[in-house]
Amino acid sequence: MTAPINLAVRMAVTRWAGPWPTDGIAYGADYNPEQWPEEIWVDDVALMRRAGVNLVSLGIFSWGELEPEAGRFELDWLGRILDLLHEAGIGVDLATPSAAPPVWLHLAHPEMLPVDADGLRYTHGSRESWCVSSPVIRAHATRIARVVAERFGHHPAVRMWHISNEFACHNGRCYCDVSAAAFREWLTRRYADIDALNLAWGTAFWSQRYGSFEQILPPRRTTTISNPGHRLDFERFSSDEFVAHLAAEAAVLREVTPHLPVTTNYMVMGDFQQIDYATTTPLLDIVSSDHYLWSEDQRGWAELAFSADRVRGLAGGDPWMLMEHSTSAVNWQPRNLTKEPGQMLRNSLQHVARGADGVLFFQWRQSRAGAEKYHSGMVPHAGADSDRFREVVDLGATLGRLAEVQGSVVEKARVALLWDTQAWWAADLDAHPSVDLHYLDLARRLHGGLLDAGVGVDVLPATTDLVGYDVVLVPTLYLAPPELSDQLAAVVARGGQVLVSYFSGIVDEFDRVLLGGYPGAFRDLLGVRVEEFAPLAENGTVRLSDGTTGEVWAERLTAAGAEVMATYTDGPLAGCPALTRRTADGGGAAWYVSTRLDEPALAALVGRMVDAAGVAPVVERPGGLEVARRTGESGSWLFAINHTDTDLPLQAVGFDLVGGGEHRRGDLVPARGVAVLREGA
């Protein structure tokens, strides 16, 4: 049996080492001038200058305008807008337009349209209406990328490349015959022979044994639960196909314009997990991501912070770019609530506080027609004479005052929180013990507790080197990388604190249970052995001996090698260990929690570990402020964001780049306001 395929490692390129695409923090939006009469363009550019825009993404959905018929190109309009933008000093993040192929291509090649798990083929009429395994889209996407690069790649306005758009947002899984053939080819590279595959997938169950690779199809709709090993490998294959497509377009751009950096916009937000971004990142020069709040989430700002920290982890701590967010409402949620005054500023500076050196929106001018006409823009339907555009101008001025922050990095934390896309895929497979267990729930709760306490945390792919981290949190890591247990043991041995949660380290890379008692990957580290999962009834809770409450999940476990810190006190598990700790000679400890503790209890547990490791908050007594620090060669900057309706004191000193003037220790950050202190001023 071969090792898992990692296309990104195989195709990794030398990282571009040029300057950031803008002077100061990048500010702008997707710009779609093809939607508007050309006489509007001059007004657009004038308004951009007024708002302080210095970078726009151009051409993302323009393929039908660039190539209205096969082989007939109309490129002059793009040249004219590039000239206008350059004359105004506005840089361009020029896109390859593969996210939305033209109608003529779909009609000429209907076989490139994706097929769902029921065998139904989609039609054209939207975006991303293509199968990623289709050689047709690969050939045409790289062809149009070359045309655009050769014509405009050396235009002085162009600062970077934006490959396609939000890969796999709508076409993440295709079950057509082309995908089936590509999947079989992928499997032949992963497994030495069909016997190895049968062993990995456990096909002896339900008489699913395969006699050859040619018999294998994608996991299409079937009578009941499909083979989980089959499905997990299809997730990996599908993600790898997008990696290969990204690499193909990037190769063309780097051949024609080696002087320009390459990016694509991730979707690190909410529950999106169609691509393993840890495998795409080695192909990018700048990591970029989009982020949209769920507008009815009262703590959406906490999810934003978690997602931004995940992006920074993917970027290896380097500055990254927020490629899209919204000035106000989106158009695709059940109820699209507008942003309150000041929220756009807070959301934008949260991303900067967590490592973004770019703040861009979808889109510049709110569309008059089309599917996203009610998605907010920097210039709303009401025009420039509007409160929303005045906020846009104010944000541009604020980011201008923060220009000195660009190039700095978020101060490395001493706390790490681990996550993994492949563990997420595996944890979300059918026929697991409880529908109430969702992969990111505990991770978000842990992150939220640290956020509220003002403690810095790096949210990292689970394969990251953990040297330098004194507290490591491992929530619901159902499928753990094989080397992780040794890394965690090393953290404990040097005096660090490790927390592993329920439903972690349960299976191997093929979704086969690690036998001998759960959690198989971490039993020796933790000194516990789980005999049986005991998920709770819907909305059920369980009491612990320390007075706390558990939700969703419980386990029947023994702790022969660990100290019992709390037991269950009610239900069938009364008297069984619920929370354990195994200490090491150097003062380190490996903790295990077998239930989802309520939020105050979980925050208290993590606070106890943080204190034991000697980890201090970012600032003394943060008191309800979201705080983060960026550091660079020229100094450090403390961000304090107030999401409450009360003025809050900030125990720090410096010059406030947002409000202007000196901030003395204990001065207030206004309700729903932001302070960014240049420290040591």
C-alpha positions in Angstrom: 0.0 0.0 0.0 1.4 3.4 -1.0 1.6 6.5 1.1 -1.2 9.1 0.7 -0.9 11.2 -2.4 0.1 14.8 -1.8 -0.1 16.7 -5.1 0.8 20.0 -3.5 4.2 18.6 -2.3 4.8 17.0 -5.7 4.0 20.2 -7.6 5.3 22.8 -5.1 7.1 25.8 -6.6 9.7 28.2 -5.3 7.8 30.8 -3.3 7.7 34.2 -5.0 9.8 36.7 -3.0 8.8 40.1 -4.4 7.3 43.0 -2.5 3.6 43.2 -1.3 1.4 44.2 -4.3 0.5 47.5 -2.7 2.1 50.3 -0.6 0.4 49.9 2.7 -2.6 47.6 3.3 -4.4 46.6 0.1 -7.9 48.1 -0.1 -10.5 47.5 -2.8 -12.9 45.0 -4.2 -13.9 42.8 -7.1 -14.5 45.2 -9.9 -16.7 44.2 -12.8 -16.7 47.1 -15.3 -18.2 44.8 -18.0 -21.5 45.0 -16.2 -21.7 48.8 -16.7 -21.6 51.3 -19.7 -18.1 52.5 -20.3 -19.1 56.1 -19.4 -19.5 54.8 -15.8 -15.9 53.7 -15.6 -14.4 57.2 -15.2 -16.8 57.9 -12.3 -15.8 54.5 -10.8 -12.2 55.4 -10.8 -12.8 58.8 -9.3 -14.8 57.3 -6.5 -12.1 54.7 -5.9 -9.6 57.5 -5.5 -11.9 59.2 -3.1 -12.3 56.0 -1.0 -8.5 55.3 -0.9 -8.8 52.1 -3.1 -5.4 50.9 -4.2 -6.2 47.4 -5.5 -9.1 45.8 -7.5 -9.7 42.3 -8.7 -10.6 42.4 -12.4 -12.0 40.0 -14.9 -13.1 37.2 -12.6 -16.4 36.5 -14.4 -15.5 38.0 -17.8 -14.8 35.0 -20.0 -18.0 35.5 -22.1 -16.9 39.1 -22.7 -13.3 38.3 -23.5 -14.2 35.4 -25.8 -17.8 35.8 -27.1 -17.3 33.1 -29.6 -14.7 30.2 -29.8 -11.4 31.7 -30.8 -12.7 35.3 -31.3 -11.3 37.5 -28.6 -12.4 41.0 -27.6 -9.7 42.2 -25.3 -9.5 45.9 -25.9 -12.1 46.9 -23.3 -10.0 45.2 -20.6 -6.9 47.2 -21.8 -8.9 50.4 -21.6 -9.9 49.9 -18.0 -6.4 48.8 -17.1 -5.1 52.0 -18.5 -7.7 54.0 -16.5 -6.8 52.3 -13.3 -3.1 52.6 -13.8 -3.4 56.4 -14.5 -5.2 56.7 -11.2 -2.5 54.7 -9.3 -4.8 51.7 -8.6 -3.3 48.3 -8.9 -5.0 45.3 -10.4 -5.3 41.7 -9.2 -6.0 40.2 -12.6 -8.1 37.1 -12.8 -8.2 34.1 -15.0 -11.9 33.7 -15.8 -12.4 30.0 -15.5 -15.0 30.3 -12.7 -17.6 31.1 -15.3 -17.1 29.5 -18.7 -19.1 31.1 -21.6 -22.4 29.6 -22.9 -20.9 28.6 -26.2 -18.3 26.3 -24.4 -21.1 24.5 -22.5 -23.1 24.0 -25.6 -20.2 22.7 -27.6 -19.1 20.4 -24.8 -22.0 19.4 -22.6 -19.9 16.5 -21.2 -18.0 19.1 -19.1 -21.1 19.9 -17.0 -21.0 18.2 -13.6 -23.2 15.3 -12.5 -24.6 14.9 -9.0 -24.7 11.8 -6.9 -28.1 10.9 -8.3 -26.7 10.9 -11.9 -28.4 14.1 -12.9 -26.3 16.4 -15.1 -26.5 20.1 -14.4 -27.0 22.6 -17.2 -25.3 25.9 -17.9 -26.8 29.2 -16.6 -24.8 29.8 -13.4 -21.1 29.7 -12.4 -18.6 26.9 -11.8 -20.7 24.7 -14.0 -17.9 22.3 -14.9 -16.4 19.0 -13.8 -13.0 19.6 -12.4 -11.8 16.3 -14.0 -12.9 17.3 -17.5 -10.0 17.7 -19.9 -12.2 20.1 -21.8 -12.3 22.7 -19.0 -8.6 22.2 -18.2 -7.6 22.8 -21.8 -9.8 25.9 -22.3 -9.1 27.4 -18.9 -5.3 27.2 -19.5 -5.8 28.5 -23.0 -7.7 31.6 -21.9 -5.3 32.1 -19.1 -2.4 32.2 -21.6 -4.3 34.7 -23.8 -4.9 37.1 -20.9 -1.4 36.7 -19.5 0.3 37.3 -22.9 -1.8 40.3 -23.6 -1.9 42.0 -20.2 0.6 40.3 -17.9 3.2 43.0 -18.4 0.7 45.9 -18.1 2.0 48.3 -15.4 -1.3 48.2 -13.5 -1.2 44.4 -13.0 0.3 43.5 -9.6 -0.8 39.9 -9.1 -2.8 37.0 -10.5 -6.1 35.8 -9.1 -6.7 32.2 -10.4 -10.4 31.4 -11.0 -12.7 32.1 -8.0 -13.7 30.2 -4.9 -12.7 26.8 -6.2 -15.2 24.0 -5.4 -17.8 26.4 -4.0 -20.6 24.9 -6.3 -18.9 22.1 -8.1 -16.9 20.4 -5.4 -18.0 16.9 -6.2 -18.7 15.5 -9.6 -19.9 11.9 -10.1 -19.8 11.7 -14.0 -18.1 9.0 -16.0 -15.1 11.3 -16.6 -14.7 11.7 -12.9 -15.1 8.0 -12.5 -12.2 7.3 -14.8 -10.0 9.9 -13.2 -10.9 8.5 -9.7 -9.8 5.0 -10.8 -6.5 6.4 -12.1 -6.0 8.2 -8.8 -6.7 4.9 -6.9 -4.1 3.0 -8.9 -1.5 5.5 -7.8 -2.6 5.3 -4.2 -2.8 1.5 -3.8 -0.3 -1.1 -4.9 -3.0 -3.4 -6.2 -6.7 -4.1 -5.8 -6.1 -6.3 -2.8 -4.6 -3.4 -1.0 -7.6 -1.3 -1.7 -10.0 -4.0 -0.6 -8.1 -4.3 2.7 -8.1 -0.5 3.2 -11.8 -0.1 2.5 -12.9 -3.2 4.4 -14.9 -4.4 1.4 -15.5 -7.8 3.0 -18.3 -6.1 4.7 -21.6 -6.3 2.7 -19.9 -8.2 -0.1 -18.3 -5.1 -1.6 -15.1 -6.8 -2.7 -13.6 -5.5 -6.0 -11.9 -7.7 -8.6 -10.3 -4.8 -10.4 -10.0 -1.1 -10.4 -12.2 -0.9 -13.4 -15.2 -2.0 -11.3 -15.0 1.1 -9.1 -17.3 4.0 -9.5 -17.6 7.3 -7.5 -19.8 6.9 -4.4 -23.0 7.6 -6.2 -26.4 7.3 -4.6 -27.1 3.8 -3.5 -29.7 2.0 -1.4 -28.3 2.9 2.0 -25.0 3.8 3.7 -22.1 3.6 1.2 -18.6 2.4 2.1 -16.9 5.1 4.3 -13.4 4.3 3.0 -14.6 4.7 -0.5 -16.2 8.0 0.3 -13.2 9.3 2.2 -10.9 8.5 -0.7 -13.3 10.2 -3.1 -13.1 13.4 -0.9 -9.3 13.3 -1.2 -9.4 12.6 -4.9 -11.8 15.5 -5.6 -9.7 17.9 -3.6 -6.6 16.7 -5.4 -8.3 17.4 -8.8 -8.8 21.0 -7.8 -5.2 21.2 -6.7 -4.2 19.9 -10.1 -6.4 22.4 -11.9 -4.9 25.2 -9.8 -1.4 24.0 -10.6 -2.2 23.9 -14.3 -3.4 27.5 -14.5 -0.6 28.7 -12.2 2.0 27.0 -14.4 0.9 29.0 -17.4 1.0 32.3 -15.5 4.4 31.7 -14.1 5.7 30.8 -17.5 4.5 34.0 -19.1 4.8 36.4 -16.1 7.3 35.0 -13.5 7.5 38.5 -12.0 3.9 38.4 -10.7 2.7 36.6 -7.5 -0.2 34.1 -7.8 -3.1 33.6 -5.5 -6.6 32.1 -5.4 -9.3 33.0 -3.0 -10.0 30.3 -0.3 -13.3 30.0 1.5 -12.1 29.5 5.1 -15.4 30.3 6.8 -18.4 28.5 8.2 -18.7 24.8 7.3 -17.0 24.9 3.9 -14.6 22.0 3.6 -14.5 20.9 -0.1 -10.8 21.4 -0.5 -7.9 20.5 1.8 -6.2 23.9 1.7 -3.1 22.5 3.3 -2.4 20.9 0.0 -3.1 24.0 -2.2 -1.1 26.5 -0.1 2.4 25.4 -1.4 1.2 26.4 -4.9 0.5 30.0 -3.9 2.7 33.1 -3.5 0.1 34.9 -1.3 -2.6 33.1 0.7 -6.0 34.8 0.2 -9.4 33.9 1.6 -13.0 35.2 1.5 -15.1 35.5 4.6 -18.8 36.2 5.1 -20.6 36.4 8.4 -23.7 34.5 9.1 -25.8 37.6 9.7 -28.1 36.2 12.4 -25.2 34.9 14.5 -24.9 37.2 17.5 -21.2 36.1 18.0 -20.4 36.1 14.3 -17.3 38.2 15.1 -16.0 35.2 17.1 -16.4 32.9 14.1 -14.6 35.6 12.0 -11.7 35.5 14.4 -11.5 31.7 14.3 -11.6 31.6 10.5 -9.0 34.4 10.2 -6.7 32.5 12.6 -7.2 29.4 10.4 -6.1 31.4 7.3 -3.0 32.7 9.1 -2.1 29.1 10.1 -2.4 28.0 6.5 -0.2 30.9 5.5 2.5 29.8 8.0 2.1 33.1 9.9 2.9 35.3 6.9 0.7 38.2 5.9 -2.3 37.1 3.9 -5.1 38.9 2.0 -8.8 39.1 2.7 -10.0 38.9 -0.9 -13.7 39.2 -0.3 -16.1 40.2 2.5 -19.2 42.4 2.5 -19.8 46.0 3.2 -23.3 45.1 4.5 -25.8 42.4 3.6 -25.2 39.4 1.4 -27.9 37.8 -0.8 -27.7 34.1 -0.2 -28.8 33.6 3.4 -32.4 33.0 4.4 -32.5 36.5 6.0 -29.8 38.9 4.9 -29.4 41.4 7.7 -27.6 44.6 7.0 -24.5 45.6 9.0 -24.9 48.2 11.7 -22.9 51.4 11.6 -19.3 50.7 12.5 -19.5 47.0 11.9 -17.8 47.1 8.6 -14.8 48.8 10.3 -14.7 46.3 13.1 -14.9 43.3 10.8 -12.2 44.7 8.5 -9.8 45.5 11.4 -10.4 42.1 13.0 -8.9 40.5 9.8 -6.0 43.0 9.9 -5.4 42.2 13.6 -5.2 38.5 12.7 -2.7 38.9 9.9 -4.4 40.3 6.8 -2.5 42.9 4.8 -5.4 43.3 2.4 -9.1 44.2 3.0 -11.1 43.7 -0.2 -14.8 43.3 -0.8 -17.3 41.8 -3.1 -17.9 44.0 -5.0 -17.0 47.6 -6.0 -20.4 48.7 -7.5 -23.5 46.8 -6.4 -24.9 45.0 -9.5 -28.1 46.3 -11.2 -29.0 42.9 -12.5 -28.1 39.3 -12.1 -28.1 36.7 -9.2 -26.2 38.9 -6.8 -27.9 42.3 -7.3 -28.9 42.4 -3.7 -25.4 41.6 -2.4 -24.0 44.8 -1.0 -21.1 46.7 -2.6 -18.7 49.5 -1.8 -20.9 51.7 -4.0 -24.5 50.7 -3.2 -27.6 51.1 -5.4 -28.1 54.4 -3.7 -24.8 55.7 -5.0 -22.0 57.7 -3.5 -24.5 59.9 -1.5 -25.1 57.2 1.1 -24.1 56.4 4.6 -22.6 53.1 3.3 -20.3 54.8 0.9 -19.3 57.3 3.5 -18.3 54.4 5.7 -16.3 53.0 2.8 -14.4 56.3 2.5 -13.8 56.4 6.3 -12.5 52.8 6.3 -10.1 53.7 3.4 -8.8 56.6 5.5 -8.4 54.4 8.5 -6.5 51.8 6.6 -4.3 54.5 5.2 -3.3 55.5 8.7 -2.5 51.8 9.4 -0.2 51.6 6.4 2.8 51.2 8.7 1.4 47.9 10.0 1.7 46.2 6.5 4.5 43.7 6.5 4.3 42.9 10.2 3.1 39.6 11.5 0.8 38.5 14.3 2.9 37.8 17.4 3.4 34.0 17.6 1.2 32.5 20.2 2.2 29.9 22.8 -1.1 28.2 22.4 -1.9 26.0 19.4 -5.3 24.7 18.3 -5.1 21.9 15.7 -7.5 21.1 12.9 -7.4 19.0 9.8 -9.6 18.9 6.7 -9.3 15.1 6.2 -10.3 14.5 9.8 -13.3 16.8 9.1 -14.3 14.7 6.0 -14.0 11.5 8.0 -15.9 12.8 11.0 -18.7 13.9 8.8 -19.3 10.5 7.2 -22.6 8.8 7.8 -23.5 6.2 10.5 -21.6 7.8 13.3 -22.8 7.6 16.9 -24.5 11.0 17.0 -25.8 13.5 14.5 -25.2 16.2 17.1 -21.5 15.9 17.0 -20.1 18.4 14.4 -16.4 18.5 13.7 -15.8 22.2 14.3 -18.2 22.8 17.2 -15.6 22.1 20.0 -12.8 23.8 18.1 -14.9 27.0 17.9 -15.9 26.8 21.5 -12.2 26.4 22.6 -11.1 29.3 20.4 -14.0 31.4 21.7 -12.9 30.8 25.3 -9.4 31.9 24.5 -10.7 34.9 22.5 -12.8 36.1 25.5 -9.8 35.7 27.8 -7.5 37.7 25.5 -5.1 34.8 25.1 -3.4 34.5 21.7 -3.8 31.2 19.8 -2.5 29.9 16.5 -5.0 27.7 14.7 -2.8 25.2 12.8 -3.1 22.3 10.4 -2.6 19.1 12.5 0.7 18.3 10.7 2.4 21.5 11.9 5.6 21.3 13.9 4.6 22.1 17.5 8.0 23.3 18.7 7.6 26.5 20.7 4.0 25.8 21.8 3.3 25.3 25.5 -0.4 24.5 25.3 -1.8 22.4 22.5 -5.5 21.7 22.0 -6.7 18.7 20.0 -10.5 18.9 19.5 -12.5 16.0 17.9 -9.5 15.1 15.7 -11.3 11.9 14.6 -8.5 10.9 12.1 -5.1 12.0 13.5 -1.9 12.2 11.5 0.3 9.2 12.6 3.2 11.4 13.9 1.0 13.6 16.0 1.0 11.5 19.2 4.8 11.7 19.4 4.7 15.5 18.8 2.2 15.9 21.7 4.3 13.7 23.9 7.2 15.9 23.3 5.1 19.0 24.3 4.2 17.3 27.6 7.8 16.1 28.2 9.1 19.7 28.0 6.5 20.9 30.5 3.7 21.8 28.3 -0.1 21.2 28.6 -2.0 19.1 26.0 -5.8 18.7 25.8 -7.3 15.9 23.7 -11.1 15.6 23.4 -13.6 12.9 22.8 -13.8 11.4 19.3 -10.1 12.0 18.6 -7.6 9.5 17.3 -10.3 6.9 16.6 -9.4 5.7 13.1 -6.5 5.3 10.7 -6.2 7.1 7.3 -8.6 4.6 5.7 -11.4 5.2 8.4 -10.6 1.8 10.0 -11.0 1.8 13.8 -7.8 1.6 15.8 -8.6 -1.4 18.0 -8.0 -2.0 21.6 -10.1 0.8 23.0 -10.5 4.4 22.1 -8.7 6.7 21.4 -6.3 4.4 19.7 -3.9 7.0 18.5 -3.6 8.7 21.9 -4.2 5.9 24.5 -0.5 5.8 25.7 -0.2 9.6 25.8 -3.3 10.0 27.9 -3.3 6.9 30.1 -7.0 6.3 29.4 -9.0 3.6 27.6 -12.5 4.2 26.3 -14.6 1.0 26.2 -17.8 2.5 24.7 -19.2 5.7 23.3 -22.3 7.0 25.1 -23.8 9.9 23.1 -26.5 11.8 24.8 -30.1 12.1 23.7 -31.1 15.3 21.8 -30.6 18.3 24.0 -29.4 15.9 26.8 -26.9 16.9 29.4 -24.9 15.0 32.0 -23.5 16.4 35.4 -19.9 16.1 36.5 -18.6 15.9 40.0 -16.9 19.3 39.8 -20.3 20.9 39.2 -20.0 21.4 35.5 -22.2 20.1 32.7 -21.5 18.0 29.7 -23.4 18.1 26.4 -23.8 15.9 23.3 -21.4 13.2 24.2 -20.1 11.0 27.0 -17.9 7.9 27.2 -17.4 4.8 29.4 -13.7 4.9 30.1 -11.0 3.7 32.5 -8.0 5.7 33.7 -5.4 3.3 34.9 -2.6 5.6 33.8 -4.1 9.0 34.6 -5.5 11.0 37.5 -9.3 11.4 37.5 -10.2 15.1 37.8 -13.9 14.7 37.5 -16.5 11.9 37.2 -20.0 11.6 35.8 -22.6 11.9 38.6 -25.8 11.0 36.9 -27.1 8.6 34.3 -25.7 5.2 33.3 -22.1 6.5 33.6 -22.3 7.7 37.2 -18.9 7.2 38.8 -17.0 6.8 35.6 -14.2 9.2 34.8 -15.1 12.2 32.7 -12.0 14.4 32.8 -8.5 13.0 33.4 -4.9 14.3 33.6 -1.7 12.4 33.1 1.3 14.3 34.5 4.9 14.1 33.5 8.0 14.5 35.6 8.8 17.9 34.1 5.4 19.3 35.1 3.7 18.8 31.8 0.3 17.1 31.5 -1.9 15.4 29.0 -5.6 16.0 29.6 -8.5 14.1 28.3 -12.1 15.4 28.3 -14.8 12.8 27.3 -17.8 15.2 27.0 -18.4 18.6 25.5 -18.2 20.8 28.5 -20.5 23.8 28.8 -18.8 27.1 27.7 -17.9 28.4 31.2 -16.5 25.0 32.2 -14.5 24.6 29.1 -13.1 28.1 29.4 -12.1 27.4 33.0 -10.4 24.2 32.1 -8.4 25.9 29.3 -7.6 28.8 31.6 -6.2 26.3 34.1 -3.9 24.8 31.5 -2.8 28.2 30.3 -2.0 29.3 33.8 -0.1 26.0 34.4 2.0 26.8 31.3 2.7 30.3 32.4 0.9 31.8 29.3 -0.2 35.4 29.8 -3.0 37.2 27.8 -2.0 39.5 25.0 -2.7 42.5 27.3 -3.3 42.8 31.0 -7.0 42.4 32.0 -8.5 42.5 28.5 -11.9 42.8 30.1 -14.1 41.9 27.2 -12.0 43.4 24.4 -10.8 41.3 21.5 -7.1 41.9 21.4 -4.2 40.9 19.2 -0.7 42.1 18.6 1.3 42.5 15.4 5.1 42.9 15.4 7.6 43.9 12.8 11.1 45.4 12.4 9.8 48.9 13.1 7.7 48.1 16.2 4.5 46.5 17.4 0.8 47.4 17.2 -1.9 46.4 19.6 -5.4 45.9 18.2 -8.3 46.2 20.6 -11.8 45.7 19.2 -14.9 46.3 21.3 -17.9 44.2 20.3 -20.0 45.3 23.2 -22.4 48.2 23.9 -20.2 49.5 26.7 -17.0 51.6 26.7 -14.2 49.3 28.0 -10.8 50.2 29.4 -7.7 49.1 27.6 -4.7 48.5 29.9 -2.0 49.6 27.4 -0.3 52.7 26.2 0.6 54.0 22.7 -0.5 56.2 19.9 -4.0 55.3 18.6 -3.8 55.2 14.8 -7.6 54.9 14.5 -8.8 57.7 16.8 -5.6 59.8 16.8 -3.9 60.9 20.0 -2.2 59.1 22.8 -3.9 56.3 24.6 -3.1 56.1 28.3 -3.3 53.0 30.4 -7.0 52.5 31.3 -8.4 54.8 28.7 -11.6 53.6 27.1 -12.2 51.9 23.8 -15.6 53.2 22.8 -18.6 50.8 22.5 -18.6 49.1 19.1 -15.2 50.8 18.5 -11.6 49.9 17.7 -8.2 51.1 18.8 -4.9 50.3 17.2 -2.0 51.4 19.3 1.5 51.9 18.0 3.3 50.7 21.1 6.4 52.3 22.4 5.4 55.6 20.8 
